[in-house]
Amino acid sequence: MTRLILLDVDRANRSMPPKPRFPAEMIASLRAGGMVIFPTDTLYGLGVDPCSETGLNRLFAAKGRDRRNPIPLLLSEAEQVDRWAGQVPPSAARLMDRFWPGALTLVLLADPGVHRAVTGGGDTVGLRVPDHPVPRALAAELSGAITGTSANRSGNPGAWVSAEEIVREFTGAVDWILWGGAGTSPGSTVVRMIDDRPVLLREGILPFRDIIDFLQKG
């Protein structure tokens, strides 16, 4: 059964409480392999505990995603990076200080303990601290991270404008839907760090030029 929760949102300011609270039943289900759709500062995310093999298997099935494609993670705070990344180059640390929380996903060498379903069988992991209280609060309740792939099936852009659209698309496939308003913003900018140098993988809401300019300022 899919359960819909309407989040407490200040419609005038498009904001919500800085520390949202979730039903204990929902957190328990996520820890046991459940799946949730939630708002972020970009698009809606499809979330499971990245330490749960059951949850990860369900995510791939619901999304219709090739298991060779890695799954980005949203962190509760920047201090969680060391749990998921094997190393953090100096330029990556500077970018975290400047652009997190925000719409920058950094692809770093993964810690050996990261589940292979998250890395797509590769040796890197995409990490981001979003500028939105819901995914950060969810991540804090789990393992310090929650999967942050966009809440869409393959071929669907996932720019949801109503809760009813998400319910129709995912009813029965996910356990929880947290609705906090239309999620139509572009996705995050994805940058891989190679030899302490940023390489653009996908440009999103944050211009890559801003990243380069910041690093060149020294």
Legacy VTK file of the C-alpha trace (Angstrom):
# vtk DataFile Version 3.0
C-alpha trace
ASCII
DATASET POLYDATA
POINTS 218 float
0.000 0.000 0.000
1.246 3.469 -0.886
0.601 6.182 1.708
0.548 9.882 0.857
1.675 12.517 3.379
1.098 16.210 2.658
4.004 18.118 4.155
3.555 21.322 6.111
4.650 23.931 3.579
4.470 27.712 3.778
2.912 28.275 0.346
3.741 31.981 0.308
7.467 31.436 0.883
7.677 27.885 -0.567
9.413 26.769 2.610
8.874 24.216 5.339
10.073 23.696 8.902
13.882 23.288 9.113
13.546 19.992 11.011
10.543 18.118 9.636
9.220 15.179 11.625
8.114 11.916 10.075
5.913 9.102 11.377
7.931 6.527 13.305
6.240 3.859 11.193
7.677 5.400 8.032
11.240 5.519 9.344
10.971 1.918 10.554
9.753 0.789 7.141
12.632 2.569 5.374
15.151 0.923 7.683
13.556 -2.413 6.778
13.854 -1.875 3.012
10.927 0.443 2.323
10.880 3.177 -0.311
9.777 6.820 -0.248
9.318 9.617 -2.772
10.266 13.003 -1.343
10.844 16.627 -2.416
14.331 18.077 -2.794
15.722 21.435 -3.852
15.689 20.184 -7.459
13.430 17.305 -8.538
11.588 14.757 -6.400
13.790 11.899 -5.211
13.226 8.151 -4.962
14.667 7.131 -1.640
15.809 3.982 0.100
18.462 3.294 2.712
21.670 2.825 0.659
22.756 0.125 3.109
19.621 -1.938 2.448
19.934 -4.492 -0.337
16.179 -5.048 -0.215
15.543 -1.337 -0.644
18.061 -1.009 -3.476
16.532 -3.949 -5.343
13.095 -2.380 -5.007
14.404 0.949 -6.278
15.795 -0.572 -9.473
12.548 -2.462 -10.050
10.333 0.598 -9.476
12.437 2.880 -11.647
13.121 0.356 -14.406
16.772 1.312 -14.132
19.801 -0.503 -15.548
21.780 -1.806 -12.582
24.985 -0.604 -14.215
23.839 2.991 -13.667
25.056 4.336 -10.298
22.680 5.808 -7.741
23.548 9.230 -6.249
23.293 9.733 -2.511
21.927 12.693 -0.575
23.673 13.299 2.742
22.375 14.703 5.995
25.503 16.873 6.336
28.915 17.319 4.769
30.573 15.472 7.660
29.046 12.249 6.296
31.270 12.356 3.196
34.057 10.342 4.802
31.668 7.444 5.363
30.935 7.121 1.642
34.027 8.448 -0.147
37.418 6.778 -0.058
39.196 10.088 -0.469
38.306 13.754 -0.872
40.662 15.811 -3.079
41.447 19.352 -1.875
39.431 20.989 -4.673
36.433 18.806 -3.826
36.622 19.935 -0.203
36.645 23.571 -1.355
33.608 22.976 -3.561
31.747 21.374 -0.672
32.455 24.372 1.538
31.239 26.763 -1.168
28.310 24.996 -2.828
26.873 22.696 -0.135
24.094 22.648 0.786
23.122 23.095 -2.843
22.700 21.681 -6.316
26.180 20.218 -6.803
26.754 16.458 -6.953
30.404 15.473 -6.567
31.519 12.112 -7.950
34.359 10.779 -5.820
36.169 7.491 -5.315
33.851 5.321 -3.251
34.667 3.803 0.105
35.069 0.020 -0.315
32.066 -0.538 1.927
29.580 1.225 -0.367
27.100 -1.258 -1.844
27.885 -2.145 -5.457
24.291 -1.379 -6.415
24.974 2.248 -5.439
28.169 2.493 -7.506
26.753 0.584 -10.472
29.642 -1.831 -10.078
32.176 0.965 -10.548
34.564 2.612 -8.125
32.904 6.022 -7.648
29.914 7.431 -5.801
27.943 10.647 -6.355
27.357 12.682 -3.184
25.393 15.845 -2.423
24.063 17.756 0.562
20.763 19.212 -0.705
19.450 22.621 0.260
16.175 21.151 1.499
15.251 19.929 4.983
13.306 16.805 3.991
16.033 14.670 2.361
18.556 15.788 4.973
16.216 14.777 7.792
15.472 11.437 6.122
19.186 10.762 5.651
19.847 11.540 9.323
17.258 8.944 10.337
18.894 6.253 8.214
22.618 5.726 7.591
23.494 9.385 7.121
22.421 9.149 3.477
19.421 8.355 1.329
19.361 7.541 -2.360
18.669 10.627 -4.434
17.891 9.379 -7.928
14.993 11.281 -9.487
11.509 9.910 -8.843
10.624 8.848 -12.348
10.464 5.709 -14.409
12.864 5.392 -17.317
11.706 7.691 -20.124
9.595 9.938 -17.875
11.136 13.346 -17.027
9.698 13.283 -13.497
8.762 16.972 -13.284
5.738 16.415 -11.057
3.227 19.233 -10.545
0.657 17.397 -8.388
0.583 14.627 -5.817
-2.045 12.834 -7.886
0.431 12.422 -10.752
2.974 10.718 -8.523
0.319 8.512 -6.934
-0.895 7.344 -10.341
2.654 6.600 -11.469
3.955 4.847 -8.363
0.992 3.535 -6.362
1.782 0.064 -5.098
5.465 0.404 -6.077
6.550 2.711 -3.239
5.481 2.733 0.399
5.392 6.467 1.069
4.972 9.683 -0.903
5.865 12.974 0.781
4.293 15.820 -1.154
5.654 19.331 -0.689
4.586 21.112 -3.861
5.518 21.026 -7.533
9.050 19.836 -8.244
9.963 21.203 -11.641
13.447 22.670 -11.097
16.392 21.378 -13.129
18.514 18.662 -11.576
21.839 19.130 -9.847
25.094 19.730 -11.682
27.213 16.568 -11.599
30.999 16.924 -11.483
33.598 14.175 -11.249
36.891 14.954 -9.578
39.840 13.559 -11.587
43.332 14.341 -10.260
41.823 17.170 -8.207
40.294 18.650 -11.366
36.528 18.990 -11.932
35.127 17.280 -15.041
31.531 18.081 -15.989
29.264 15.044 -16.342
25.938 16.901 -16.408
25.092 20.574 -16.122
22.055 21.364 -14.042
20.812 24.362 -12.134
24.344 25.335 -11.006
26.407 26.662 -13.951
29.678 24.779 -14.409
31.319 28.109 -15.179
30.648 29.200 -11.578
32.501 26.116 -10.328
35.510 26.763 -12.533
35.607 30.473 -11.656
35.508 29.696 -7.937
38.395 27.219 -8.124
40.500 29.543 -10.257
40.208 32.277 -7.660
42.460 30.151 -5.478
LINES 1 219
218 0 1 2 3 4 5 6 7 8 9 10 11 12 13 14 15 16 17 18 19 20 21 22 23 24 25 26 27 28 29 30 31 32 33 34 35 36 37 38 39 40 41 42 43 44 45 46 47 48 49 50 51 52 53 54 55 56 57 58 59 60 61 62 63 64 65 66 67 68 69 70 71 72 73 74 75 76 77 78 79 80 81 82 83 84 85 86 87 88 89 90 91 92 93 94 95 96 97 98 99 100 101 102 103 104 105 106 107 108 109 110 111 112 113 114 115 116 117 118 119 120 121 122 123 124 125 126 127 128 129 130 131 132 133 134 135 136 137 138 139 140 141 142 143 144 145 146 147 148 149 150 151 152 153 154 155 156 157 158 159 160 161 162 163 164 165 166 167 168 169 170 171 172 173 174 175 176 177 178 179 180 181 182 183 184 185 186 187 188 189 190 191 192 193 194 195 196 197 198 199 200 201 202 203 204 205 206 207 208 209 210 211 212 213 214 215 216 217
